[in-house]
């Protein structure tokens, strides 16, 4: 996901209501999210569906890495040689 541009990507709800098609085109073209405000406070984020899916995949990968790191720190990991042997054993079945 591209970095937000404060001057272009934060819009009030009233402006969003009247120009929804142009804002959808903007997020599709720029791949940047759009923050929608109400009474001067951010209330929603609109983003490209593909960018959202990619973000979810990155979050899942980071969670898996964090889980793995915690397991290794807790002594639940196995060394490379044993891991490789287990994988090869499963492949041969």
PyMOL Python script that loads the backbone (N, CA, C, O; Angstrom):
from pymol import cmd

cmd.read_pdbstr("""\
ATOM      1  N   UNK A   1       0.843  -1.170   0.000  1.00  0.00           N
ATOM      2  CA  UNK A   1       0.000   0.000   0.000  1.00  0.00           C
ATOM      3  C   UNK A   1       0.890   1.235   0.000  1.00  0.00           C
ATOM      4  O   UNK A   1       1.883   1.307   0.724  1.00  0.00           O
ATOM      5  N   UNK A   2       0.517   2.193  -0.818  1.00  0.00           N
ATOM      6  CA  UNK A   2       1.297   3.414  -0.892  1.00  0.00           C
ATOM      7  C   UNK A   2       1.003   4.307   0.301  1.00  0.00           C
ATOM      8  O   UNK A   2      -0.043   4.199   0.941  1.00  0.00           O
ATOM      9  N   UNK A   3       1.947   5.186   0.581  1.00  0.00           N
ATOM     10  CA  UNK A   3       1.832   6.095   1.714  1.00  0.00           C
ATOM     11  C   UNK A   3       0.735   7.130   1.467  1.00  0.00           C
ATOM     12  O   UNK A   3       0.575   7.641   0.359  1.00  0.00           O
ATOM     13  N   UNK A   4       0.003   7.417   2.508  1.00  0.00           N
ATOM     14  CA  UNK A   4      -1.079   8.389   2.486  1.00  0.00           C
ATOM     15  C   UNK A   4      -0.544   9.792   2.230  1.00  0.00           C
ATOM     16  O   UNK A   4       0.498  10.164   2.769  1.00  0.00           O
ATOM     17  N   UNK A   5      -1.240  10.567   1.420  1.00  0.00           N
ATOM     18  CA  UNK A   5      -0.920  11.979   1.204  1.00  0.00           C
ATOM     19  C   UNK A   5      -2.003  12.797   1.899  1.00  0.00           C
ATOM     20  O   UNK A   5      -3.149  12.829   1.451  1.00  0.00           O
ATOM     21  N   UNK A   6      -1.638  13.447   2.981  1.00  0.00           N
ATOM     22  CA  UNK A   6      -2.600  14.145   3.827  1.00  0.00           C
ATOM     23  C   UNK A   6      -3.425  15.154   3.031  1.00  0.00           C
ATOM     24  O   UNK A   6      -4.631  15.265   3.246  1.00  0.00           O
ATOM     25  N   UNK A   7      -2.798  15.884   2.121  1.00  0.00           N
ATOM     26  CA  UNK A   7      -3.523  16.912   1.378  1.00  0.00           C
ATOM     27  C   UNK A   7      -4.487  16.357   0.335  1.00  0.00           C
ATOM     28  O   UNK A   7      -5.368  17.081  -0.130  1.00  0.00           O
ATOM     29  N   UNK A   8      -4.340  15.096  -0.038  1.00  0.00           N
ATOM     30  CA  UNK A   8      -5.192  14.508  -1.077  1.00  0.00           C
ATOM     31  C   UNK A   8      -6.081  13.380  -0.569  1.00  0.00           C
ATOM     32  O   UNK A   8      -7.116  13.095  -1.171  1.00  0.00           O
ATOM     33  N   UNK A   9      -5.699  12.743   0.516  1.00  0.00           N
ATOM     34  CA  UNK A   9      -6.346  11.487   0.902  1.00  0.00           C
ATOM     35  C   UNK A   9      -7.171  11.554   2.184  1.00  0.00           C
ATOM     36  O   UNK A   9      -7.535  10.517   2.738  1.00  0.00           O
ATOM     37  N   UNK A  10      -7.464  12.735   2.652  1.00  0.00           N
ATOM     38  CA  UNK A  10      -8.357  12.894   3.798  1.00  0.00           C
ATOM     39  C   UNK A  10      -9.485  13.810   3.359  1.00  0.00           C
ATOM     40  O   UNK A  10      -9.257  14.962   2.991  1.00  0.00           O
ATOM     41  N   UNK A  11     -10.699  13.290   3.399  1.00  0.00           N
ATOM     42  CA  UNK A  11     -11.853  14.034   2.898  1.00  0.00           C
ATOM     43  C   UNK A  11     -13.014  13.968   3.888  1.00  0.00           C
ATOM     44  O   UNK A  11     -13.220  12.946   4.542  1.00  0.00           O
ATOM     45  N   UNK A  12     -13.770  15.058   3.994  1.00  0.00           N
ATOM     46  CA  UNK A  12     -14.946  15.038   4.868  1.00  0.00           C
ATOM     47  C   UNK A  12     -16.073  14.205   4.257  1.00  0.00           C
ATOM     48  O   UNK A  12     -16.146  14.042   3.039  1.00  0.00           O
ATOM     49  N   UNK A  13     -16.936  13.689   5.104  1.00  0.00           N
ATOM     50  CA  UNK A  13     -18.053  12.851   4.679  1.00  0.00           C
ATOM     51  C   UNK A  13     -18.916  13.577   3.645  1.00  0.00           C
ATOM     52  O   UNK A  13     -19.352  12.966   2.670  1.00  0.00           O
ATOM     53  N   UNK A  14     -19.166  14.867   3.845  1.00  0.00           N
ATOM     54  CA  UNK A  14     -20.025  15.608   2.912  1.00  0.00           C
ATOM     55  C   UNK A  14     -19.424  15.614   1.509  1.00  0.00           C
ATOM     56  O   UNK A  14     -20.151  15.462   0.528  1.00  0.00           O
ATOM     57  N   UNK A  15     -18.130  15.785   1.403  1.00  0.00           N
ATOM     58  CA  UNK A  15     -17.447  15.772   0.111  1.00  0.00           C
ATOM     59  C   UNK A  15     -17.457  14.363  -0.485  1.00  0.00           C
ATOM     60  O   UNK A  15     -17.597  14.195  -1.696  1.00  0.00           O
ATOM     61  N   UNK A  16     -17.309  13.368   0.366  1.00  0.00           N
ATOM     62  CA  UNK A  16     -17.313  11.980  -0.091  1.00  0.00           C
ATOM     63  C   UNK A  16     -18.679  11.611  -0.673  1.00  0.00           C
ATOM     64  O   UNK A  16     -18.755  10.968  -1.719  1.00  0.00           O
ATOM     65  N   UNK A  17     -19.760  12.017   0.004  1.00  0.00           N
ATOM     66  CA  UNK A  17     -21.111  11.697  -0.472  1.00  0.00           C
ATOM     67  C   UNK A  17     -21.365  12.220  -1.887  1.00  0.00           C
ATOM     68  O   UNK A  17     -21.969  11.537  -2.714  1.00  0.00           O
ATOM     69  N   UNK A  18     -20.901  13.425  -2.149  1.00  0.00           N
ATOM     70  CA  UNK A  18     -21.188  14.025  -3.454  1.00  0.00           C
ATOM     71  C   UNK A  18     -20.231  13.568  -4.551  1.00  0.00           C
ATOM     72  O   UNK A  18     -20.541  13.705  -5.734  1.00  0.00           O
ATOM     73  N   UNK A  19     -19.090  13.034  -4.181  1.00  0.00           N
ATOM     74  CA  UNK A  19     -18.111  12.652  -5.196  1.00  0.00           C
ATOM     75  C   UNK A  19     -17.618  11.236  -5.087  1.00  0.00           C
ATOM     76  O   UNK A  19     -16.452  10.967  -5.376  1.00  0.00           O
ATOM     77  N   UNK A  20     -18.481  10.311  -4.674  1.00  0.00           N
ATOM     78  CA  UNK A  20     -18.043   8.939  -4.404  1.00  0.00           C
ATOM     79  C   UNK A  20     -17.380   8.289  -5.619  1.00  0.00           C
ATOM     80  O   UNK A  20     -16.379   7.590  -5.466  1.00  0.00           O
ATOM     81  N   UNK A  21     -17.912   8.503  -6.811  1.00  0.00           N
ATOM     82  CA  UNK A  21     -17.332   7.867  -8.000  1.00  0.00           C
ATOM     83  C   UNK A  21     -15.903   8.355  -8.231  1.00  0.00           C
ATOM     84  O   UNK A  21     -15.025   7.561  -8.568  1.00  0.00           O
ATOM     85  N   UNK A  22     -15.667   9.645  -8.052  1.00  0.00           N
ATOM     86  CA  UNK A  22     -14.309  10.164  -8.278  1.00  0.00           C
ATOM     87  C   UNK A  22     -13.351   9.660  -7.201  1.00  0.00           C
ATOM     88  O   UNK A  22     -12.173   9.434  -7.477  1.00  0.00           O
ATOM     89  N   UNK A  23     -13.848   9.482  -5.978  1.00  0.00           N
ATOM     90  CA  UNK A  23     -12.980   8.968  -4.918  1.00  0.00           C
ATOM     91  C   UNK A  23     -12.652   7.494  -5.132  1.00  0.00           C
ATOM     92  O   UNK A  23     -11.535   7.056  -4.856  1.00  0.00           O
ATOM     93  N   UNK A  24     -13.627   6.728  -5.623  1.00  0.00           N
ATOM     94  CA  UNK A  24     -13.351   5.325  -5.945  1.00  0.00           C
ATOM     95  C   UNK A  24     -12.303   5.237  -7.056  1.00  0.00           C
ATOM     96  O   UNK A  24     -11.416   4.384  -7.007  1.00  0.00           O
ATOM     97  N   UNK A  25     -12.404   6.111  -8.048  1.00  0.00           N
ATOM     98  CA  UNK A  25     -11.410   6.144  -9.116  1.00  0.00           C
ATOM     99  C   UNK A  25     -10.042   6.525  -8.547  1.00  0.00           C
ATOM    100  O   UNK A  25      -9.024   5.951  -8.934  1.00  0.00           O
ATOM    101  N   UNK A  26     -10.021   7.483  -7.636  1.00  0.00           N
ATOM    102  CA  UNK A  26      -8.758   7.918  -7.029  1.00  0.00           C
ATOM    103  C   UNK A  26      -8.067   6.773  -6.307  1.00  0.00           C
ATOM    104  O   UNK A  26      -6.868   6.566  -6.492  1.00  0.00           O
ATOM    105  N   UNK A  27      -8.806   6.018  -5.480  1.00  0.00           N
ATOM    106  CA  UNK A  27      -8.144   4.930  -4.752  1.00  0.00           C
ATOM    107  C   UNK A  27      -7.729   3.807  -5.684  1.00  0.00           C
ATOM    108  O   UNK A  27      -6.725   3.135  -5.445  1.00  0.00           O
ATOM    109  N   UNK A  28      -8.494   3.601  -6.741  1.00  0.00           N
ATOM    110  CA  UNK A  28      -8.118   2.574  -7.715  1.00  0.00           C
ATOM    111  C   UNK A  28      -6.836   2.982  -8.455  1.00  0.00           C
ATOM    112  O   UNK A  28      -5.933   2.165  -8.636  1.00  0.00           O
ATOM    113  N   UNK A  29      -6.767   4.241  -8.877  1.00  0.00           N
ATOM    114  CA  UNK A  29      -5.621   4.723  -9.655  1.00  0.00           C
ATOM    115  C   UNK A  29      -4.355   4.878  -8.820  1.00  0.00           C
ATOM    116  O   UNK A  29      -3.264   4.528  -9.271  1.00  0.00           O
ATOM    117  N   UNK A  30      -4.496   5.399  -7.607  1.00  0.00           N
ATOM    118  CA  UNK A  30      -3.314   5.705  -6.789  1.00  0.00           C
ATOM    119  C   UNK A  30      -2.897   4.557  -5.881  1.00  0.00           C
ATOM    120  O   UNK A  30      -1.748   4.501  -5.442  1.00  0.00           O
ATOM    121  N   UNK A  31      -3.820   3.641  -5.595  1.00  0.00           N
ATOM    122  CA  UNK A  31      -3.591   2.537  -4.652  1.00  0.00           C
ATOM    123  C   UNK A  31      -3.356   3.044  -3.224  1.00  0.00           C
ATOM    124  O   UNK A  31      -2.845   2.316  -2.372  1.00  0.00           O
ATOM    125  N   UNK A  32      -3.738   4.304  -2.977  1.00  0.00           N
ATOM    126  CA  UNK A  32      -3.623   4.867  -1.634  1.00  0.00           C
ATOM    127  C   UNK A  32      -4.989   4.850  -0.974  1.00  0.00           C
ATOM    128  O   UNK A  32      -6.001   5.027  -1.652  1.00  0.00           O
ATOM    129  N   UNK A  33      -5.036   4.643   0.327  1.00  0.00           N
ATOM    130  CA  UNK A  33      -6.323   4.676   1.021  1.00  0.00           C
ATOM    131  C   UNK A  33      -6.853   6.102   1.118  1.00  0.00           C
ATOM    132  O   UNK A  33      -6.107   7.070   0.973  1.00  0.00           O
ATOM    133  N   UNK A  34      -8.147   6.209   1.362  1.00  0.00           N
ATOM    134  CA  UNK A  34      -8.797   7.496   1.551  1.00  0.00           C
ATOM    135  C   UNK A  34      -9.410   7.499   2.943  1.00  0.00           C
ATOM    136  O   UNK A  34     -10.174   6.600   3.295  1.00  0.00           O
ATOM    137  N   UNK A  35      -9.077   8.500   3.722  1.00  0.00           N
ATOM    138  CA  UNK A  35      -9.642   8.609   5.065  1.00  0.00           C
ATOM    139  C   UNK A  35     -10.834   9.540   4.996  1.00  0.00           C
ATOM    140  O   UNK A  35     -10.735  10.653   4.480  1.00  0.00           O
ATOM    141  N   UNK A  36     -11.954   9.085   5.517  1.00  0.00           N
ATOM    142  CA  UNK A  36     -13.174   9.867   5.522  1.00  0.00           C
ATOM    143  C   UNK A  36     -13.390  10.401   6.936  1.00  0.00           C
ATOM    144  O   UNK A  36     -13.340   9.652   7.912  1.00  0.00           O
ATOM    145  N   UNK A  37     -13.630  11.706   7.027  1.00  0.00           N
ATOM    146  CA  UNK A  37     -13.816  12.328   8.342  1.00  0.00           C
ATOM    147  C   UNK A  37     -15.261  12.760   8.529  1.00  0.00           C
ATOM    148  O   UNK A  37     -15.997  12.998   7.572  1.00  0.00           O
ATOM    149  N   UNK A  38     -15.635  12.850   9.788  1.00  0.00           N
ATOM    150  CA  UNK A  38     -16.950  13.359  10.152  1.00  0.00           C
ATOM    151  C   UNK A  38     -16.746  14.227  11.381  1.00  0.00           C
ATOM    152  O   UNK A  38     -16.214  13.767  12.391  1.00  0.00           O
ATOM    153  N   UNK A  39     -17.160  15.459  11.296  1.00  0.00           N
ATOM    154  CA  UNK A  39     -16.948  16.431  12.377  1.00  0.00           C
ATOM    155  C   UNK A  39     -15.468  16.555  12.727  1.00  0.00           C
ATOM    156  O   UNK A  39     -15.102  16.714  13.891  1.00  0.00           O
ATOM    157  N   UNK A  40     -14.622  16.479  11.697  1.00  0.00           N
ATOM    158  CA  UNK A  40     -13.189  16.674  11.873  1.00  0.00           C
ATOM    159  C   UNK A  40     -12.421  15.483  12.406  1.00  0.00           C
ATOM    160  O   UNK A  40     -11.222  15.586  12.667  1.00  0.00           O
ATOM    161  N   UNK A  41     -13.089  14.355  12.571  1.00  0.00           N
ATOM    162  CA  UNK A  41     -12.420  13.152  13.086  1.00  0.00           C
ATOM    163  C   UNK A  41     -12.520  12.025  12.066  1.00  0.00           C
ATOM    164  O   UNK A  41     -13.542  11.863  11.399  1.00  0.00           O
ATOM    165  N   UNK A  42     -11.441  11.247  11.954  1.00  0.00           N
ATOM    166  CA  UNK A  42     -11.442  10.107  11.045  1.00  0.00           C
ATOM    167  C   UNK A  42     -12.446   9.064  11.497  1.00  0.00           C
ATOM    168  O   UNK A  42     -12.430   8.640  12.653  1.00  0.00           O
ATOM    169  N   UNK A  43     -13.335   8.640  10.574  1.00  0.00           N
ATOM    170  CA  UNK A  43     -14.346   7.642  10.915  1.00  0.00           C
ATOM    171  C   UNK A  43     -14.263   6.382  10.055  1.00  0.00           C
ATOM    172  O   UNK A  43     -14.796   5.337  10.430  1.00  0.00           O
ATOM    173  N   UNK A  44     -13.594   6.479   8.902  1.00  0.00           N
ATOM    174  CA  UNK A  44     -13.527   5.308   8.029  1.00  0.00           C
ATOM    175  C   UNK A  44     -12.329   5.425   7.095  1.00  0.00           C
ATOM    176  O   UNK A  44     -11.813   6.514   6.842  1.00  0.00           O
ATOM    177  N   UNK A  45     -11.903   4.270   6.592  1.00  0.00           N
ATOM    178  CA  UNK A  45     -10.837   4.223   5.598  1.00  0.00           C
ATOM    179  C   UNK A  45     -11.375   3.433   4.415  1.00  0.00           C
ATOM    180  O   UNK A  45     -11.886   2.324   4.569  1.00  0.00           O
ATOM    181  N   UNK A  46     -11.252   4.021   3.241  1.00  0.00           N
ATOM    182  CA  UNK A  46     -11.666   3.364   2.007  1.00  0.00           C
ATOM    183  C   UNK A  46     -10.399   3.024   1.232  1.00  0.00           C
ATOM    184  O   UNK A  46      -9.550   3.885   1.002  1.00  0.00           O
ATOM    185  N   UNK A  47     -10.282   1.755   0.831  1.00  0.00           N
ATOM    186  CA  UNK A  47      -9.067   1.373   0.114  1.00  0.00           C
ATOM    187  C   UNK A  47      -9.381   0.377  -0.988  1.00  0.00           C
ATOM    188  O   UNK A  47     -10.420  -0.284  -0.974  1.00  0.00           O
ATOM    189  N   UNK A  48      -8.471   0.280  -1.939  1.00  0.00           N
ATOM    190  CA  UNK A  48      -8.581  -0.645  -3.049  1.00  0.00           C
ATOM    191  C   UNK A  48      -8.658  -2.076  -2.519  1.00  0.00           C
ATOM    192  O   UNK A  48      -7.911  -2.446  -1.613  1.00  0.00           O
ATOM    193  N   UNK A  49      -9.555  -2.873  -3.077  1.00  0.00           N
ATOM    194  CA  UNK A  49      -9.751  -4.241  -2.603  1.00  0.00           C
ATOM    195  C   UNK A  49      -8.479  -5.084  -2.718  1.00  0.00           C
ATOM    196  O   UNK A  49      -8.172  -5.863  -1.815  1.00  0.00           O
ATOM    197  N   UNK A  50      -7.750  -4.937  -3.803  1.00  0.00           N
ATOM    198  CA  UNK A  50      -6.506  -5.687  -3.979  1.00  0.00           C
ATOM    199  C   UNK A  50      -5.461  -5.294  -2.951  1.00  0.00           C
ATOM    200  O   UNK A  50      -4.740  -6.146  -2.431  1.00  0.00           O
ATOM    201  N   UNK A  51      -5.379  -4.002  -2.658  1.00  0.00           N
ATOM    202  CA  UNK A  51      -4.454  -3.523  -1.634  1.00  0.00           C
ATOM    203  C   UNK A  51      -4.845  -4.059  -0.260  1.00  0.00           C
ATOM    204  O   UNK A  51      -3.981  -4.394   0.550  1.00  0.00           O
ATOM    205  N   UNK A  52      -6.145  -4.137  -0.002  1.00  0.00           N
ATOM    206  CA  UNK A  52      -6.629  -4.676   1.273  1.00  0.00           C
ATOM    207  C   UNK A  52      -6.229  -6.149   1.421  1.00  0.00           C
ATOM    208  O   UNK A  52      -5.741  -6.561   2.473  1.00  0.00           O
ATOM    209  N   UNK A  53      -6.437  -6.930   0.370  1.00  0.00           N
ATOM    210  CA  UNK A  53      -6.068  -8.347   0.408  1.00  0.00           C
ATOM    211  C   UNK A  53      -4.569  -8.515   0.632  1.00  0.00           C
ATOM    212  O   UNK A  53      -4.149  -9.362   1.420  1.00  0.00           O
ATOM    213  N   UNK A  54      -3.767  -7.716  -0.056  1.00  0.00           N
ATOM    214  CA  UNK A  54      -2.309  -7.788   0.110  1.00  0.00           C
ATOM    215  C   UNK A  54      -1.911  -7.435   1.537  1.00  0.00           C
ATOM    216  O   UNK A  54      -1.018  -8.057   2.111  1.00  0.00           O
ATOM    217  N   UNK A  55      -2.575  -6.436   2.107  1.00  0.00           N
ATOM    218  CA  UNK A  55      -2.290  -6.038   3.484  1.00  0.00           C
ATOM    219  C   UNK A  55      -2.641  -7.175   4.455  1.00  0.00           C
ATOM    220  O   UNK A  55      -1.894  -7.441   5.397  1.00  0.00           O
ATOM    221  N   UNK A  56      -3.763  -7.834   4.224  1.00  0.00           N
ATOM    222  CA  UNK A  56      -4.155  -8.952   5.074  1.00  0.00           C
ATOM    223  C   UNK A  56      -3.137 -10.085   4.998  1.00  0.00           C
ATOM    224  O   UNK A  56      -2.815 -10.695   6.017  1.00  0.00           O
ATOM    225  N   UNK A  57      -2.632 -10.371   3.812  1.00  0.00           N
ATOM    226  CA  UNK A  57      -1.620 -11.421   3.653  1.00  0.00           C
ATOM    227  C   UNK A  57      -0.340 -11.058   4.400  1.00  0.00           C
ATOM    228  O   UNK A  57       0.275 -11.918   5.031  1.00  0.00           O
ATOM    229  N   UNK A  58       0.063  -9.791   4.332  1.00  0.00           N
ATOM    230  CA  UNK A  58       1.264  -9.359   5.056  1.00  0.00           C
ATOM    231  C   UNK A  58       1.057  -9.480   6.564  1.00  0.00           C
ATOM    232  O   UNK A  58       1.965  -9.894   7.284  1.00  0.00           O
ATOM    233  N   UNK A  59      -0.114  -9.126   7.035  1.00  0.00           N
ATOM    234  CA  UNK A  59      -0.415  -9.235   8.469  1.00  0.00           C
ATOM    235  C   UNK A  59      -0.345 -10.695   8.908  1.00  0.00           C
ATOM    236  O   UNK A  59       0.237 -11.003   9.949  1.00  0.00           O
ATOM    237  N   UNK A  60      -0.935 -11.595   8.121  1.00  0.00           N
ATOM    238  CA  UNK A  60      -0.894 -13.023   8.460  1.00  0.00           C
ATOM    239  C   UNK A  60       0.533 -13.543   8.502  1.00  0.00           C
ATOM    240  O   UNK A  60       0.889 -14.315   9.392  1.00  0.00           O
ATOM    241  N   UNK A  61       1.351 -13.125   7.544  1.00  0.00           N
ATOM    242  CA  UNK A  61       2.751 -13.551   7.518  1.00  0.00           C
ATOM    243  C   UNK A  61       3.487 -13.042   8.756  1.00  0.00           C
ATOM    244  O   UNK A  61       4.247 -13.787   9.374  1.00  0.00           O
ATOM    245  N   UNK A  62       3.269 -11.792   9.116  1.00  0.00           N
ATOM    246  CA  UNK A  62       3.917 -11.237  10.314  1.00  0.00           C
ATOM    247  C   UNK A  62       3.455 -11.966  11.578  1.00  0.00           C
ATOM    248  O   UNK A  62       4.253 -12.196  12.487  1.00  0.00           O
ATOM    249  N   UNK A  63       2.181 -12.327  11.638  1.00  0.00           N
ATOM    250  CA  UNK A  63       1.681 -13.084  12.790  1.00  0.00           C
ATOM    251  C   UNK A  63       2.334 -14.463  12.855  1.00  0.00           C
ATOM    252  O   UNK A  63       2.682 -14.938  13.937  1.00  0.00           O
ATOM    253  N   UNK A  64       2.499 -15.105  11.697  1.00  0.00           N
ATOM    254  CA  UNK A  64       3.170 -16.416  11.669  1.00  0.00           C
ATOM    255  C   UNK A  64       4.616 -16.294  12.132  1.00  0.00           C
ATOM    256  O   UNK A  64       5.106 -17.144  12.875  1.00  0.00           O
ATOM    257  N   UNK A  65       5.299 -15.244  11.696  1.00  0.00           N
ATOM    258  CA  UNK A  65       6.682 -15.028  12.121  1.00  0.00           C
ATOM    259  C   UNK A  65       6.751 -14.803  13.623  1.00  0.00           C
ATOM    260  O   UNK A  65       7.635 -15.332  14.296  1.00  0.00           O
ATOM    261  N   UNK A  66       5.817 -14.017  14.145  1.00  0.00           N
ATOM    262  CA  UNK A  66       5.797 -13.752  15.585  1.00  0.00           C
ATOM    263  C   UNK A  66       5.533 -15.040  16.371  1.00  0.00           C
ATOM    264  O   UNK A  66       6.170 -15.285  17.395  1.00  0.00           O
ATOM    265  N   UNK A  67       4.601 -15.854  15.895  1.00  0.00           N
ATOM    266  CA  UNK A  67       4.317 -17.134  16.555  1.00  0.00           C
ATOM    267  C   UNK A  67       5.549 -18.027  16.535  1.00  0.00           C
ATOM    268  O   UNK A  67       5.897 -18.631  17.550  1.00  0.00           O
ATOM    269  N   UNK A  68       6.211 -18.113  15.383  1.00  0.00           N
ATOM    270  CA  UNK A  68       7.413 -18.938  15.252  1.00  0.00           C
ATOM    271  C   UNK A  68       8.517 -18.464  16.191  1.00  0.00           C
ATOM    272  O   UNK A  68       9.174 -19.271  16.849  1.00  0.00           O
ATOM    273  N   UNK A  69       8.712 -17.157  16.245  1.00  0.00           N
ATOM    274  CA  UNK A  69       9.744 -16.600  17.121  1.00  0.00           C
ATOM    275  C   UNK A  69       9.445 -16.926  18.581  1.00  0.00           C
ATOM    276  O   UNK A  69      10.345 -17.292  19.337  1.00  0.00           O
ATOM    277  N   UNK A  70       8.193 -16.792  18.970  1.00  0.00           N
ATOM    278  CA  UNK A  70       7.804 -17.112  20.355  1.00  0.00           C
ATOM    279  C   UNK A  70       8.033 -18.587  20.668  1.00  0.00           C
ATOM    280  O   UNK A  70       8.499 -18.934  21.753  1.00  0.00           O
ATOM    281  N   UNK A  71       7.702 -19.450  19.712  1.00  0.00           N
ATOM    282  CA  UNK A  71       7.892 -20.886  19.920  1.00  0.00           C
ATOM    283  C   UNK A  71       9.373 -21.225  20.052  1.00  0.00           C
ATOM    284  O   UNK A  71       9.750 -22.036  20.898  1.00  0.00           O
ATOM    285  N   UNK A  72      10.209 -20.615  19.231  1.00  0.00           N
ATOM    286  CA  UNK A  72      11.656 -20.872  19.320  1.00  0.00           C
ATOM    287  C   UNK A  72      12.196 -20.388  20.654  1.00  0.00           C
ATOM    288  O   UNK A  72      12.987 -21.076  21.299  1.00  0.00           O
ATOM    289  N   UNK A  73      11.761 -19.182  21.070  1.00  0.00           N
ATOM    290  CA  UNK A  73      12.221 -18.643  22.349  1.00  0.00           C
ATOM    291  C   UNK A  73      11.767 -19.504  23.528  1.00  0.00           C
ATOM    292  O   UNK A  73      12.423 -19.525  24.570  1.00  0.00           O
ATOM    293  N   UNK A  74      10.654 -20.206  23.369  1.00  0.00           N
ATOM    294  CA  UNK A  74      10.144 -21.078  24.430  1.00  0.00           C
ATOM    295  C   UNK A  74      10.744 -22.482  24.349  1.00  0.00           C
ATOM    296  O   UNK A  74      10.354 -23.371  25.105  1.00  0.00           O
ATOM    297  N   UNK A  75      11.693 -22.680  23.432  1.00  0.00           N
ATOM    298  CA  UNK A  75      12.350 -23.974  23.319  1.00  0.00           C
ATOM    299  C   UNK A  75      11.534 -25.012  22.579  1.00  0.00           C
ATOM    300  O   UNK A  75      11.801 -26.207  22.707  1.00  0.00           O
ATOM    301  N   UNK A  76      10.553 -24.592  21.812  1.00  0.00           N
ATOM    302  CA  UNK A  76       9.687 -25.530  21.101  1.00  0.00           C
ATOM    303  C   UNK A  76      10.136 -25.797  19.664  1.00  0.00           C
ATOM    304  O   UNK A  76       9.495 -26.564  18.947  1.00  0.00           O
ATOM    305  N   UNK A  77      11.212 -25.180  19.249  1.00  0.00           N
ATOM    306  CA  UNK A  77      11.694 -25.365  17.885  1.00  0.00           C
ATOM    307  C   UNK A  77      12.539 -26.621  17.761  1.00  0.00           C
ATOM    308  O   UNK A  77      12.927 -27.232  18.757  1.00  0.00           O
ATOM    309  N   UNK A  78      12.818 -26.994  16.512  1.00  0.00           N
ATOM    310  CA  UNK A  78      13.724 -28.112  16.259  1.00  0.00           C
ATOM    311  C   UNK A  78      14.815 -27.610  15.307  1.00  0.00           C
ATOM    312  O   UNK A  78      14.620 -26.635  14.580  1.00  0.00           O
ATOM    313  N   UNK A  79      15.953 -28.283  15.324  1.00  0.00           N
ATOM    314  CA  UNK A  79      17.060 -27.831  14.485  1.00  0.00           C
ATOM    315  C   UNK A  79      16.795 -28.167  13.012  1.00  0.00           C
ATOM    316  O   UNK A  79      15.893 -28.938  12.686  1.00  0.00           O
ATOM    317  N   UNK A  80      17.583 -27.583  12.158  1.00  0.00           N
ATOM    318  CA  UNK A  80      17.403 -27.695  10.713  1.00  0.00           C
ATOM    319  C   UNK A  80      17.460 -29.142  10.230  1.00  0.00           C
ATOM    320  O   UNK A  80      16.639 -29.553   9.410  1.00  0.00           O
ATOM    321  N   UNK A  81      18.401 -29.899  10.720  1.00  0.00           N
ATOM    322  CA  UNK A  81      18.575 -31.285  10.255  1.00  0.00           C
ATOM    323  C   UNK A  81      17.330 -32.117  10.555  1.00  0.00           C
ATOM    324  O   UNK A  81      16.855 -32.853   9.690  1.00  0.00           O
ATOM    325  N   UNK A  82      16.795 -32.004  11.780  1.00  0.00           N
ATOM    326  CA  UNK A  82      15.582 -32.760  12.119  1.00  0.00           C
ATOM    327  C   UNK A  82      14.371 -32.259  11.330  1.00  0.00           C
ATOM    328  O   UNK A  82      13.536 -33.062  10.912  1.00  0.00           O
ATOM    329  N   UNK A  83      14.266 -30.960  11.124  1.00  0.00           N
ATOM    330  CA  UNK A  83      13.145 -30.409  10.351  1.00  0.00           C
ATOM    331  C   UNK A  83      13.191 -30.920   8.916  1.00  0.00           C
ATOM    332  O   UNK A  83      12.170 -31.324   8.361  1.00  0.00           O
ATOM    333  N   UNK A  84      14.372 -30.900   8.326  1.00  0.00           N
ATOM    334  CA  UNK A  84      14.534 -31.371   6.954  1.00  0.00           C
ATOM    335  C   UNK A  84      14.175 -32.851   6.853  1.00  0.00           C
ATOM    336  O   UNK A  84      13.509 -33.271   5.907  1.00  0.00           O
ATOM    337  N   UNK A  85      14.619 -33.639   7.830  1.00  0.00           N
ATOM    338  CA  UNK A  85      14.312 -35.075   7.828  1.00  0.00           C
ATOM    339  C   UNK A  85      12.806 -35.310   7.905  1.00  0.00           C
ATOM    340  O   UNK A  85      12.281 -36.186   7.217  1.00  0.00           O
ATOM    341  N   UNK A  86      12.119 -34.552   8.721  1.00  0.00           N
ATOM    342  CA  UNK A  86      10.660 -34.697   8.849  1.00  0.00           C
ATOM    343  C   UNK A  86       9.964 -34.355   7.531  1.00  0.00           C
ATOM    344  O   UNK A  86       9.054 -35.065   7.102  1.00  0.00           O
ATOM    345  N   UNK A  87      10.390 -33.275   6.898  1.00  0.00           N
ATOM    346  CA  UNK A  87       9.762 -32.868   5.640  1.00  0.00           C
ATOM    347  C   UNK A  87      10.015 -33.935   4.576  1.00  0.00           C
ATOM    348  O   UNK A  87       9.092 -34.327   3.863  1.00  0.00           O
ATOM    349  N   UNK A  88      11.245 -34.400   4.467  1.00  0.00           N
ATOM    350  CA  UNK A  88      11.541 -35.417   3.453  1.00  0.00           C
ATOM    351  C   UNK A  88      10.777 -36.710   3.708  1.00  0.00           C
ATOM    352  O   UNK A  88      10.349 -37.374   2.764  1.00  0.00           O
ATOM    353  N   UNK A  89      10.607 -37.066   4.963  1.00  0.00           N
ATOM    354  CA  UNK A  89       9.867 -38.275   5.305  1.00  0.00           C
ATOM    355  C   UNK A  89       8.397 -38.143   4.855  1.00  0.00           C
ATOM    356  O   UNK A  89       7.814 -39.095   4.336  1.00  0.00           O
ATOM    357  N   UNK A  90       7.818 -36.971   5.058  1.00  0.00           N
ATOM    358  CA  UNK A  90       6.419 -36.759   4.632  1.00  0.00           C
ATOM    359  C   UNK A  90       6.279 -36.757   3.121  1.00  0.00           C
ATOM    360  O   UNK A  90       5.281 -37.239   2.584  1.00  0.00           O
ATOM    361  N   UNK A  91       7.269 -36.221   2.439  1.00  0.00           N
ATOM    362  CA  UNK A  91       7.219 -36.164   0.977  1.00  0.00           C
ATOM    363  C   UNK A  91       7.295 -37.556   0.374  1.00  0.00           C
ATOM    364  O   UNK A  91       6.638 -37.825  -0.632  1.00  0.00           O
ATOM    365  N   UNK A  92       8.077 -38.441   0.962  1.00  0.00           N
ATOM    366  CA  UNK A  92       8.287 -39.792   0.426  1.00  0.00           C
ATOM    367  C   UNK A  92       7.070 -40.693   0.590  1.00  0.00           C
ATOM    368  O   UNK A  92       6.981 -41.721  -0.082  1.00  0.00           O
ATOM    369  N   UNK A  93       6.138 -40.340   1.458  1.00  0.00           N
ATOM    370  CA  UNK A  93       4.973 -41.203   1.690  1.00  0.00           C
ATOM    371  C   UNK A  93       4.048 -41.217   0.515  1.00  0.00           C
ATOM    372  O   UNK A  93       3.020 -41.893   0.547  1.00  0.00           O
TER     373      UNK A  93
END
""", "prot")
cmd.dss("prot")
cmd.show_as("cartoon", "prot")
cmd.util.cbc("prot")
cmd.orient("prot")
